[in-house]
Amino acid sequence: MNMPGEACRAASVITRLVGAATAGVWLAAATPVRADGEEPANSVRAGLYTILYHTSADPIRGPFVPAGLNLEAENLETLYFAYSRRLTSHFEVELAMGYPPLAKTEGRGPVSVGSVPYNGQTISSARWIAPTLLLNYRFLDEGTPIRPYIGLGVNYTTFYDRLSTGAGNAANGGPTSLSLSASVGPAAEAGVSWRVASHFSLYASYGYSDVHSNVITDTAGILRRTHVNFGPQALVFSAGYLF
């Protein structure tokens, strides 16, 4: 089911989170990083996210649920955007997020629930907004064209436009609504940048975020629950403009 009201509330939460998380970065931006102004202090990046889920979930529990009923998130790709602020010659703050993708979930467990096919069927979908704030350490000197880096930070993920598919409704016994709680967890990445020109760089990175949610389905008042750890690992290729 489409929930535009929830999408608006999610956007409001993200706006407040990003504003609070980056206040210090913008304050630092008010002061020149170097008096000579040779090294750009900021960069914006765009590219492609490939999200590889490593889902683990508690067995679904509730009325009329057969043993072993479970689910798994499908891998996906989406657009990647980021802003970074140089703090010193080796440290930077990065705020990254992807264009909200349509994430799909497949049923795992019994081949069927009653006479309804289940295992391998797409049973639900949702969109998510997931900004990640990272403090990166960049190795080697700034004059080095290729510089590896590592980063640690925090991820916030919220879900909207949640939908139980026809297969999900059939397995649940009727039209079903979904609820997924928001997630806050640690994040880490390792990558490499290649300075191809004074104001342009290419980036490749591999990251992990701890994203988890309490999932509740409601079928005519019959509630079923599970807790899901999505375990997303992200492979990112992007290009950046430095200024």
N, C-alpha and C positions, 0 to 999 in steps of 0.2 A: 504494500500500500504506500502511496505517495504522501509524505508528511512535510509540506512546505513550512509549516509553523516550527517544526523541530529543526529543520535546516536553518531557519533564521536564528533560533536559539543557539544552535551549534556555532553559527558564525559569530554571534555575540560573545560566546564563551571564548572562542579563538581570538577575537579582537582584544578582549581584556587580558588574556594570557600573553599574547605577543607583546602588547603594550607594556605589561609589567616585566616580562622577561628581558626585553631589549632596552629598557629605560637607561640602564647603565651604559649600554653600547652607544646610544645616541648622545649621552652626556660626554662620553669620551670623544665622540666625533667632533664636538665643538672646539677641541684643541688640536692644532696641527700635530701630526705624529712626528714629523721631522722638520726642522727649521728650513732646510734647503728644498723641501717639497719634492725630492726626486722620486721617492718610492710611493706609489699610489696607496691610499689608506683603505679604500673600499673596493669591493667587487660584487658584481651581480652575475649569477650563473643560470644557465638553462640547459636542460638535457633530457635524458631518458632514465627513468627508474625501472628496474626489473625486480619485482618483489617475489621472493621464494619463501613460501610459508612452510614452517615445520610445526604443524598443528598437533597439540595434545589436548584432549578434552576428557572430562569426567563422563562416564556413561550417562545418557539422558535418563532422568528419573521423573516419575509422575504416574498418574493413573493410566492404565492400559498400555504401558510401555514394555515391549518385549526386551528380554535380556540382550545386552551387547549393542544396543542402538547408540550410534555415535555419529560424528560429523568431521569434515576436514575442509579447510579453506583451499581454494584453487589459486595457483600462481597467476600473476598478472603483470602488466606493464602500464605505466602512466608517465605523464610529463613531470619533470623535476625542475624546481626553482629554488634558488638560495641567494642569500645576501651574507657577505662576510665583512668583518671589520678588523683591520690589522691593529693589534695592540702593541706589539714589539716586533723585532726582527724574527722572532721564533713563535710567537703566540698570536692567534686570531680567534675571534668569536664568529660562529657560523649559525645562521638560522635557516633551516631547510624544510621544505615540504613539497608534496606532490599535488598535482591536480586531482581532486577527489575522484577516484576510480570506482567502477562498479565491481565490487568484490563478491564473488559467488562462493557458495558453500555446498559441498556434496555430502550425501548420506554415506555413512560407513557402518558396516555390521551385517545384519541379516540381508539376504538377497531381496526379501520382500517383507512388508508388514501386512499380514493377512494375505490378500490377493494383490496388494499394491506394490509395484517395484520400488526398492529403496536404495540398495547399495549402488553407488556410482551415479545416482540421480542428483541433479541440481535442485536442492530443496529450499534454498533461500538466497537472497542477495541483499546488499547494503552498500551505501557509499560511506567513506570515512574521510575525515580531515585530521591530519596527523603532523603538526609542526614539531620539529626537533631542534633543540638548542644545544650547541656543542662548543666546547673550548678545545681548540686544536693546537697541537705542538708541531711545528714544521722543522724538519731536520735540514742541515747544511746551511750555507750562507745565502743571503738574498740574491747575490749575483749568480748563483748556480741555476741554470735553466730548469733542471729536473730536480724536484724536491719531494721526498716522501713526507707523509704526515700521519699523525694519529690523533684521535679526538675522543673525549668523554663528555656526556651530557645527559639530558633528560628528554623524554618523548611524551607528548600528550596526544591521545587519540580519542575522538568521539565519532559516533556512528549516526547516520540519518538515512532517510528514504529506505527504511527496512521493509523487505517484502518476502512473504512466504509464497513460493511458486506453486503452480498447479500440483506438481509432484509432492511438495511439502504439505499442501492442504490435504491432499488425498491420504498421505501417510498419517496425518494428525486427526483425520476424521472430519474435516470441514474447514471453512475459512479460518485462517490463523493470523494473529498479529504477533509481532516480535518486539522484544525489548533487549537492548544490549547496553550494559553500563559502560561509561567512559573509563579510560585507562591512563594511568601515569606510571612511568617506569624508566629505568636507566637505558641509555643508548651509548653505542660506541661505534667508531669507524676507523678504518685505515685506508690510506689512499696515496696518490701521487699526482703532482701537478707538473705541467710542462709549459714554461713561459715561452711562447712562440713569437711574441712581439712585445713591445714595451707596454701595451695596454690590453693584450690578449693572452689567455692561458687556456689549456685543455686539462681536464681532470678525469681521473678514474678512481673510484672508491668502492669499498665493500663495507657494509655496516650491519649492525644488529640492534634491534630494539626489543625490550620486554613489553609486549602488548597482550593484555589479558582482559577478559570480560565475563560478567555473569549474564547468561542468556536465558530469557524466559519466553516461552511461547504460550499464547492464550487462545484456546479453541473453545468458544462458547462457554467461557468460565473455567475450563479445565486447564490447569497450569502445569507445564512441564519445564524442567530446569536443567542446566548444565553450566559448568565453568570451563572456559576455553582459554588456553594459552596459544596464541597464534604463532609466536616465534618467528616473526618476519626477518629475513635477511635480504638486504638490498644491494644490488649491483647498479652503480650509477656511472654513466658517461655524460660529461657536460662540457660546455665551453663557457668561459667567463670573460667579462669586460672589466678592467681595472681602472679606477679613477680616483 
